[in-house]
Amino acid sequence: MNTRAILMGAVATCAIATAAQAQVQEDPTQLEEVIVTAQLRAQDPIEVPFALTAYNGEFLDGLGVQDFEELSAFVPGLVVQNQSPNNPGFVIRGITSDSTGAADEPRVSIYQDGVSISRAPGAYVELFDIERVEVAKGPQSTLYGRGALIGAVNVIQNKADIDGYEGEVRIGLGNFDYRLGEIMLNAPITDSLAIRLAGRVKYREGYVDNLAGGAAYNGVDTQAYRALLAFEPNDRFRVDVIGNYQTDQPSGVSFRSIAYNPQDPLTGAVLGGREPGDGAALTPRTSIDGGRDLGIDREVWGVTGLARYDLSDSLTLSSTTAYRTFETSEAFDPDGISLPLLFGIGNSDGEQWSQEFRLNWDNGGPLSGFVGVGYFREDNVSDAPIEIDERVALAQLAGLLDGVPGVALPNALPLPVLTSAPVIDPILASFGIPSALRPGIRSNLKASHIETSVTETELDSFDIFGDLTWKPTDQWEFAAGVRYTRDEKTTAFSSSVLNGRSVLGGLLGLQQVQAQIAALVAQGTPAALAQAAQLSAFANGLVVQLATPGAANAPASATFPLFGLTFQPTAGNGGVSTRDLEDDGFTWRLTGRYAINPDASLYATYARGRRPAVLAAGVPTTPFGAPVFNEVEEETVDSYEAGFKTVLADGALRLDGAVFFYDYQNFQTTIQVGTQFITTNAGEAESYGFETQAVWSATDNLDLYGTYGYNHSRFQAGIFDGNRFRLSPDHKFSLGALWALPVEGGRFEVQPTYTWQSEVFFDNDNDRTDLQTNNFVPDTAVDERQDDYGLLNVRVRYVSDAGWSVEGFMDNVLDEEFLKDAGNTGDGLGLPTFIAGEPQTFGINFTASY
């Protein structure tokens, strides 16, 4: 356990509390009240009997928070990894939800105004013109639905206001050609109708240089727009219609190798260094889909209707109706080297409809609660075409990218050398290929072999839920909730080669046949020897056909199968197989709260969380074979949490704390098989920890805030026994201050923040070499982790009483070097890739509002 981290985080929040109590008599400054709806009704956060972090939009705006990754730095127990807007990872108390496959299920629910946007390719949205963000920790399936196994993030957007006009404009400029434009306009149309429009346009050049020419990697190019309409004819009835649209077209992600220098692929000339933040020279283009450049093309839009009708003073009917769709495509270089070994495209399309009705009642008596029903329909398609240069792949499989067997040198051989007879023919000889046939096979090895797999899913989900709260006294409160969910799923899978068979795949198939022959000969029985003779005849014929001109496009037959390379084609080269799965289950919660006084409470809660069963599809093991469907059991977690919430110092200090323990059964995790990621059951796991957060308005001109989280998450069984959960730091804390200096006509503000986290691993295998022996090429280096690091950010602004402000900001002031991700698809090829985090950035913002 990192004692320094515990002291730095926990003592800091305690110090804020102690100082606040000491100052209560001399300065009764109070915090702004925040009302939350985490329990589907308006409450003070003190009344919510589970760990909750809630920030209003003004506070987040002051911090410069524009997205989920920046938000997570200030929420204990939350980590968000923005590898790209197409593939974010959301982590609550050690549990990661980032799978992009169509058949995968989220663990962490992401919501916009109560509507799930949890599927990873469509989940990452810009945070602008928002009322508040609520992060609920612990199993929240009873309140939020099927995807909230371990928590939920709910973004509540500002609604159209019928009471008056409002507007705001913001312009920002910074290094890396940073440009920001924001606009918001609210206007009443009639006494009962109003419209609100908001938008953000953001651009930033990448921070990893493209040494091959072209746009720098890891850039930002985002446009997000929102239109809202409110209709409120009286105090009892209101309807809000919300339309959101976002498009992202950033430059490619810098999946780069740190084992090989960036080079000119044709000459081998070294172009730069091997650190993750150094310039890269990745393959810039693929011939997949007629030609694609490195980069991301993502479009997300949706429409939500919210209706509330007060049937009486104690009974309210609410309706949430939503339609949402996303289309994402990311072209990337998974191997991280300058040679055209492997190029991939990840495509995900999703469409969803949802409807929920909820009836709340509260007559001011000892009983209150709600009941509801919901329907969720989702159609998803994901496909992952890849392009492989078989000649370079052969060299990598033989460990000869650098030309020296058994030695890892930082420079790969240039492409003309790797494709030459002196390099390829000795490798072919190791396959037992006769010398006369080697030139033919060498000529047939494809510079571009393309294959793909497609997964389509349909989901119909039905929910019935209810929650009852009983207050026997003014101080005691007990609640119980339950949700029943039934899922009807259909998964369809196909795989195919798109430009003929893989000649290299044929060689690997030959290698397997040779191993079978050797095993049969070793048995020595007449039957085994006869079978060995038959296989030998097949192998000899296969070698001849692989060496025949045009081998890639020769008709498929029993003696010459249509080989794939990283996976095999389904029947008929793309035949679709389907499987159905019906799954249902209950989740529940029990809570107790004791109000010491109106400003302090203690609580305890037990909850059962559930991640629905997954119908995972895998590729065939032989050409034209059947895909492998694997039903992965539902994952469950039993959660135990106890905590306190209090407001002290005459309303100037808010302090929360919680301890928790999670017990997981049938923990669903993702493992890499070749270039595919498959969901499997890792068995048992557990997590426990402590979180605290404090906000103190020390004076009229000084606010202090801090958070700390300790989270011990480990596997308890299976191949990952003892490993840490991926993307899960044991310790994480943040500290910040807002100091204001009033002057004539306005005020100056200084807002420094410091965030820190301990070591993390990027995969559940914790980069253990014994768990990577089944890769195409085993990864023997132990380097896929990020040591502890901290980031210092500073914002200085002048706020005019006339309604405008100008701000200077600097993020990562100390220019700390850190990793966002490591391993990735290239790990299965023995070429793990690394993505560097953002360096120091700075700029100015000008804001005007009325």
N, C-alpha and C positions, 0 to 999 in steps of 0.2 A: 504493500500500500504506500502511495506517495504522500508522506507526511507533510512535505512542503506545500503540496497542492491543497491538501485539506486545510492547513493553517491559512494559506493565502485567501482561499475562497470563504470558508466558514467564518473565520475571524473577522474578515472584512464586513460581512453582513451583520455580525454581532456588534462590531464596532459602530456601525451606523445606528443600530438600535440603542446602544448604550449612550451614545452621544445625544441622540434625540431625546431620551428620557431626561438627561442632565439639563437639556435646554428648554424643557417644556414650559417652565415658569416665565422665562424671559422672552419667548417668541412663540405665540400660539398659531403660527402659520399652518393652514390646513391644505391637505391634498385635494385635488379635484376628484369628485365622486365619479366612479365608473359603474355603470349598470351592465350586467351580462345576462345572456340567455342560454348558458351552457346546459341548463336543465329544462330547456324548452319553455321557460317562463322568465320574466324579468326579475332579477335579484341583485342584491349586493353580493360581491364576491365572497364576503365572510359567510354567507348563508349556503354556499355551495360545498357539499361534503366530499370533495376530492380535489386533488392538486390541479390548479387552474392558473394560467398566466394570461392576462388580458391587457392589451395596450390599445389606447385610442389612436386614431389616425394622426392627430396633431403631435403626439409624442413620437411616433414612428417617423413622421416627417422631419422632426428635429434631429433625429438620429441619422437621417439620410437613408433610411431603410426603403428600398425599392422592390425587393423581391424576397422570397422565402429564405434563401441562403443568408442574407443579411439579417433577417428577422431572427433566425435560429441562434445567432451569437448571443442574444439577450434573453433566451428562454431556457431555463434549466431543464435538462433532460431531452432537449430537442437539438438534433443535428440535421442540416439539410446540405446535401452535396449536389451542387449544380455542375455536373460534368458537361452538360449542354441542356438547353430547354427541352430537348427531345428525350433526355434520359436522366431526370433528377432522382436523387435518393432521399427519402424522408425517414428519419430515425427518431423514434421516441423511446426513451429508456432502453436503448440498446437494440431495439427491433427495427430492422430496415425494411422499407417498402419501396422497391425501385424496379421490379420486374416489368419488362416491356412486352413480354409474350402475350398473345391474345388469350391464352388459357389460364394465365396466372391470376391470382387473387391478391388485392392489396391488403396490407396489415394496418396501415395508417390511413384514415379517411381524411381527404382534403375536400372542403366544402366552400362554395360561394353561396352565401345566404341560404344555407341549409340544403343545397343541392350538391350531390356528390360529383366531384371532378377528379376522383382518386386514381384513375388509370394513368400510369406514369407518363406516357407520351403526351397526354393532354392536361396534366396536372399543374404544370409550372406557368403561373400567370403573374402579370405585373401587379404590384400593390400600389395603387394610386387612387386618390379620391375615395378613401375608405373611412368608415365610421370607427371600426375597431377590428382587431384580430383576437380571437380566443383560442388558446391551445389547452385542450383538456387531456390530462394524462391518466393512464390506466384504461382498462377495457371499457369502452363506451358503446358497445353494440346495442344495449337497451335504449340509449338515447339517440344514437346517431345511425345505427343500422349495421348491416352485414360486414362492412369493411373495417370497422373501428375496433380491431382486435386489441390494440394496445394504446389507442388514443385517437384524437381528432383535432384537426386545425380548421377553424371556421372563419372565413373572411366575410365580414359584414360590410357591404358597400354603402356609401352614402346614398340615400333615396331622394327623389325629387321632393322639394319642400314647397307647399302651397302658400306659405306665410310670407314669402318675400323673394326679391331678386338677390342673386349672389353670383360672383364670378371671380376667377383667378387665372393668371397667366404666369408661366415660369419658363425661363430660358437658361440653359446651362452650357458651359464650355469648359474643356479641360485637355489634359495631355492625352496622348494616343488618339488625337482628333475626336475627343469626346464631345458629343452634341446631344442636348436634351431639350425637348419642347413639350410643355404641358398646357392644357387649357381646360377650364371647367366653367360651365354656365348653367345657372338654375333660374327658371322663370315660371311664375304662375301664369296660367292661361285664363282660368276663371277662378271663382272662389273655391272650387272643389277639384280643380285639375291643374297639374303642374308638370313641367318637363325639365329634365336635367341632362346635360351632355358633358362628357369628359373624355379626354384623350391624352395619350403619351406617345411621343416618337423619340426613340433613343438609339444612338449609334456610338460605337467605339471601335477603333481599329484593334486588331489582335495584339497581344503582348509577347508572343513567341514568333520571332522572325521567320519568314518563309525563304530559306536559302536557295530554293529552286526557282524563285520568282513567283510573283502573284501575291495575293492578300496574305497578311500575317495571320497566324492561327489564333483561335480563341477570341474572336471578335464578338461584337454585339450589334445586331441590327433588328430592332423590334419596333413594331407599331401596335398600339392597343387603343381601342375605342369602346365607349360605353354610352348607351342611350337609355334613359329611365323615364317612365311615365307613372304618375301617381294620381289616383282618383279617390277622393275622400269626401263624399257628399255630407257625411255627418260623423259624429264621434264614435259611432258604433260600427261603421263599415269602412274598409279601406282596401284598395287593390293597387299593387305595384307591379309593373311590367318592366323587366330588365333585359336588355340585349347587350351581350359582350362579344367582341371580336378582337382577335390577336393574331398577328403573323410575325414569324421570326425567320430571318434569312441570314444568319451569321456565317462567317467563314468557318472552315473546317476545324475540328478539334485536334490538338497536337498530341495524338497518341504517338509517343516517340520512344525509341529504344535508348537505354543508357549503356548498352553493351557495345553498340556500334556507332562510330562517328557518322554524322551526315556527310554524304559524298555525292559527287556527280556519278550517276549510275552507269554512264558509258565510259568514263575515263578512270573512275576510282578516286579522283582528286578529293581530298578532305576539305569540307567547306566550313566546319565549325566544331564546337566541343560537344561533350556528351552529357552535360548536366541537364536535368529536366527543363530548366528555364532557358537553355541555350537555343539558338536557332535550329530549325529542323528542315530536312529536305525530303518530304514525304511524296509518294506517288500522287501527282496532281489530278489524274483523270482516269476514268474507267470506260470501257466500251459497253458495260451493262446498260440495258435500256436505250441503246443507240448512242450512248455517250453521256457521261455525267462528270461534273467537276466536284472536287472535294467541297463539302459544305452541307448546310442544313436548310430544308425548306419545310416550314411548319405553319399550319393554319388551324386555328381553333375558334369556334363560335358557338353561341348558345343563346336561348331565350328562356327566361324564367318568369312565371306568374305567381305572385304571392297575394293571397286574399285572407282577410281577417273579418269575421262578423261576430259581434257580441250579441249572442242570442238573448242574454239577460245580464244582470250585473255580476253574476257568478259563473256564467257559461259562455265560452268562446269557441267558435269553430274556425279552424285554420286550414287552408289548402295551399299546397305547393305543387306547381306543375312546371315541368321543365323538359326541354329538348336541347341536346348538345351533340356536337360532332367535331371530330378532329381528323386531320390528314397530315401525317408527318413522314419525312423522308430524310435520312442522314447518310450521306456518302462519306466513307472514312477509310483510312489506311490502317488496318488493324495490326500490322506487323511492326510498324514504327521504324523501319529502315528505309533507305533510299532506293533499294531494288524493288521491282514490281512483283514481289512474292505473292501478296494477297491484298485484294481490295474488296470492300464490302459495302452494301447498302442495306440499311434497316428501314423498312417501310411499315408503318402502322396506320390503319384507318379504323376509326371507331364512331359509332352512332348510338345514342342512348335516349330513352324516354323514361320519365318517372312521374309518378303521381302519389301524393300523400295527403290524407285527411287526418286531422287531429282535433280532438275535442278536449279542451281544458276546463276544469271547474275548480272554483275557489270562492266559497261564500263567507270567508273569514273565520270559519269554524275550525275544529281540530283536524278535519280531513280535507285534503285537496289532492288533485292528481290529473291524469290525462289518459286517454285511450286513443288508439289510432290504427289505421291500416295503410299499407303502402304497396305499390307495384313498381318494379324496375325492369326495364327491357334494355338489353345491350347486345349489339352486333359488333364483332371485332374481326379484323383481318390483319395478320402480320406475315410478311414474307422477308426473306433474308438472302437475296442473291449475292454470290461471291465470285470473284474472278481470280484465277490463280495462274501464275507463270510456272508451268510444270518443271521447267528446267531449273529455275531458282529453288523451287520446292524440293526437288530431288537433292540438290546440294545441301539444303538445310536438314533434310532427313538424314543425310550421310554425315552431318556435322562438318561440312566443308565450305560454308559461306566464306570463311577467311582463307581457305585453301590449305590449312594446316590441320591434319587429323588430331583430335584430342587436345587441341590448344585453342583457347578463346582469345583471339586478337581483336583489337578495336576497329579494324578496317576490313570490310568485305571486298571480295574480288569484284572487279567491274563486270557488267553484264556480258560483254563479248567474251570474256575469259570463262565465266561460269557456263556459257552455252557452247563451249568448244569441246572438241573430241578429247583433248588431254585431260579435261576435268570429268566429263560425263562418262566416257568409256570405262575407266576403272571402276566407277560406281556400278555400271551395268554388269561388269564382270563379277562383282560381289553378289549379284542376283543369279549368277550361273548362266548368264546369256552368252552363247557362243560368239566368238569374235566376228564371224561372218555376218551375224544378225545385229550387231551393235550399231553400225551406221544407220540402219533402217529405223531402229527404235529411237535413236538420237534425233533423227530428222522428224519423226512423228510426234515427239514431245511437244506439247502445245504452248505457245507463248501466251495464249489466252484460253483458259478453260473456264466455262461459266456453268454454275449449278445453283439451284435454289430450292428452298422448302417453303411451303405456305401452310399456315394454320388459320382456320376460320372457326369462330365460336359464336354460338347464340345462347343467350341467357334470359330466362324469365324467372324473376324472383318475386315472391309474395311475402309480405310481413304483416303480422298482427302484434301490437305491443300495448303495454299499459304500465303505469307507474302510480303508486299511491303513497302519499305522505301523511303521517299522523303526528300531531303535536299534542300530546297529553297535557303538557304544561307550557308555560311561556319559554321555558329553558330547554326542554327536551324535545327532540324531533327524530322520528324514525321514518325510513322510506324503503319501499321494495318495488322493484320493477322487473318485468320479464318481456322478452320478445321471442316470438316464434317465426322462423324464416324457412321457407321452402324454395329450393332452387331446382330448375329444370334446365340442364345444360346439354348442348350438342357441340362436339368438337369434330372438325373435319381436317384431315391432313393429307398433303401430297408433297412429293419431292421429285425433281427432274434435273437432267442435264440439258442445257439449252443450246449447246453447239457441238454435239457429238460426245462420244465417250471419252473418259480420261485415260490416256495412255499410261500415265503414272499410276492411276488407280488400278489399271490392269497389272502393272508390275507389283504393286502391293498385294493384289489378289494372288498373283503367282507365288509370292513369298509365303502366303498362308497355305497354299496348296503344297508347296515344298515342305513346310513344317508338318503337314498331315502325312505326307509320304514317309518322312523320316520316322514319325511315330508308328506308322503301320509296319514299316520294315523292322523296327525295334521289337515289335510284338512277335514277329517271326512265324505266326501261324499261316497255314495255307490260305485261309480266307483273307487274312490281313495282307498277305503278299499279293494275292490276286487283285484286291482293291487298290493296293499301291501301284500295281502295273497299270490299272485303268486310269488312275490319277496322273501317272507319269505320261501316258499318251495324251491326256487332256493338257497337261502342262507344256509338253513339247509343241502341240498344235497351237496353244495360246501364244507361245513365244514367236512362232512363225507369223501368226496373224498380227501381233503387235508390231512386227518389223515390216509388214507389207505396206507399201505406199497407200495413203488414204485410210489408215487403220481407224482414225477417230470417227469417221463417218460410215464405216462399213455396217451393213445391216446386223442387228442384234440376233443372236442365235444361242442355242444351248452350249455350243463350243466357243462362242465369242460373246459373252454377256456385255450389256451396255453399262460399263463401269462408271461410277462416280468416284470422287476422290475423298472429300471430307465427309460425305454421306452418299448413300446409294439411292437410285430412283425407285419410286413406287411402280406398281404394275403398269405396263404400257407407257412408261416414262411420263409420269405425272398423274396417274390414276388416283382418284380421291377416295379415301376411306373415312368413315364416320363412326362415331361412338356416342351413345347417350349416357347421361348420368343424372340421377335424381338424388337430391341430398336435402336433408332438413335437420333442424336442431333448435334448441333453446339457448338463450343467454339470459343472464339475470344479474341483479345487484341487490345488496342489502346495505343500508347505511344507517348510522346513528350519529346525531350531533347534539352537543351540549353547549348552550349559549351561556358562557360565564357572565357576560353582560352584553349589551347591544353592540359592543365593539370588540368582542373576543369570543372565540368558540373553539371547541375541540371536536374532532370527528374521527370516526373509524368506518371503513367500508370494506366489504367483500364483494367481488364481482367475478363472474365467469365470462371470459371472452372466447370467441370462436372464429377461426378462419375456415371458410367452407372447404369441403373436399375439392381437390383439383383433378381434372382429367387431363394429364400431361401426355403429349404425343411425341414419340421419338422416331427417328428415321429407320428404314429397314436395314438389316445387317447384311443383306445380299441384294444384288441388282434384281429389280422387279419383285422384291419381297414385300411382305405386309408391314406397315408401320407398327411400332410398338406403343400401345396405349397403356398407360399406367395410372391407376386410380390411387392417388395419394390421400390418405385418410385426413379427415378434418383435424386441424390443429386447435388445441384448447389451451387456455391459460387460466389458472386460478390466481386471483390477485387479492392481496391483503395490504391495506394502506391505513395509516393513522397519521393525523396531523393536527396542526393548530393554525388559526388565522386570527389576526388581531390588528386593530388600529390603536395606536398609542400617541402619547404626547399631544393630547387635545386635537387629534385628527391630523397631525403632521407626519406621522410615521405609519406605514403599512408593512407588516412583517408576517410572512407565512413560512411554514416548514412542514415537511412530510417525510415519513419513512415508508418503504414499500418492500414487498416480497412477491415475486412471480414464480409460479411453478408451471412449466410447459410440458405438454404431452404431444407426441407426434409432431415435433417441430419441423415445419416445412422449410427446406432450404434449396438453394440452386447450386448445381454442380456443372462444371463444364465438361462436355464430351466432344472432343475435336473442336469445331467452331460453333457447336450448339450448346445452349444452356438448358438444362433439364431440372424440373422440380422433383425433389425426392424427400423422403422422410428421414430426418436425422435423429429421431428418438426424443430423449428428454433433455431439458435445459432449465436453467433457473437464473433469476436476476433479482438482486436486492440493492437497495441504496437509500440515499437521503438527498433531499432538495430543500433549498431555502431561497427566498427572494425578499428584498427590502427596498422600499422607496421612502425617502425622507425629504420633506420640504423644510430644510434647516432654517431658512429665513425667507423673506419675500423675494430675495435675489439669488438664492442658492438651493438647488435640488441635488440630492445624491441618490444613487441607486446601485444595487448590486444583486447578483445571483450566483448561486453555487449549486452544483449537482455532483454527487458521487453515485456511480452506477457500476456494480459488479455483475456482469452478464457472462455466463459461461455455459458451454455444452456439458452435459452430464453423462452422455452415453454415445455409442457409435464411433464412427471413424474420426469425428471431431471432438471426442471426449477431452475435456480440459481446455479447449480452445476458447478464445474470446469471440464474441459476436463481432461481425464486421462493422466498420464505421462507428464503433462504440468506444469513446474514451472513458476511462474510469473516472476521470476528474474533468470538470469544466466550470469556468467561472467568468463573470463579466463585472466590470466596475465602470461607473460613469458619473459625470457631474454636469450640471448646467448652471453657470454663473452669469448673472445679468448685472450690467452696470447702467443704471438709468442716466440719461443725458437729456439735454433740452431737445424736445421734438422726437424722442425715441429712446432706444437702449441698445447697448452692445451686449452680445452674448458669446460666451466661450463654452464649448461643449466637447471635452475630451472623453474618450471611451477606451477601455482596454479589455480585450477578450483573450482567453487562454484555454487550451485543452491539452490533455495528456496524450500519450502514444495511442495510435489507432492502427489496426490492420484493415486492409481493403478487401479481404476475402475471408470466408469462414474457415478456410484451410490454414489461415495464419501463415501462409507461404512456407509451410512445412514441405520439405522435399519428398518425404515418404508418401505424401498424399498427391504427388504430381507425377508419379511414375507411369501412369497410363495415358499421359498426354502424347500427342503425335511425336513431340520431342520433349523429353523430361526437362523441367526447369530446376536446375541445381543451385541457383543463386538465391540467397535469402536477403531480399532487399525491398520487398513490397510492403512497406509500412512507413508511417510518418511519426517521427519523434515529437515530443511535446513542443509547442510553439505558442507565441502570443502575438496579437496584432494591436497596434496603437493607431487610433483614428482621432482626428481633431477637426472641429468645425468652428469657425469664427464668423459671426454675422452682425450686421446692423439692421435693426427692425425699426422702421419709422412709424410714428403715430399716424401718418397719412395713409397707411395701408400698403406699403411696399417694403421690401427687404433685399439686402444683398449679402451673399454668403460666400466665404472661401472655405474649401474643404480639402483635406488630405487624408487618404486612406492608406493603411500600411505605411505609416510614417517612417518606420525604421527599415523599410524595404526587406522585410523578413521573407526568406525563401521557404516555401512549403509545398507539399504535394496535395492535389485534389483527389487523385486517384492513381492506382497502380495495378498492374496485372492485366485485366481486360481480355479481349478475345485472343490477343497475341500470346497470352500465357500458355494456351494449349499447343502452340507451335514452338515452345521453348523460347519465345521472344516476348516477354512481358513488356508492356508499354507503360509510360508514366506521363501524367498530366500535371504541369506546374500550376500553382495558384497565382493569383494576381499580384504583380509587384506594386510598388508605390504609385498611386494615382492621385491627381490633384486637379482642382478646377474652381470655377465660380458659378454661382446660381443667382439669378435675379428673379424676384417674385413680386407680383403686384396683384392685389385683391381688393374687392369692394363688396 
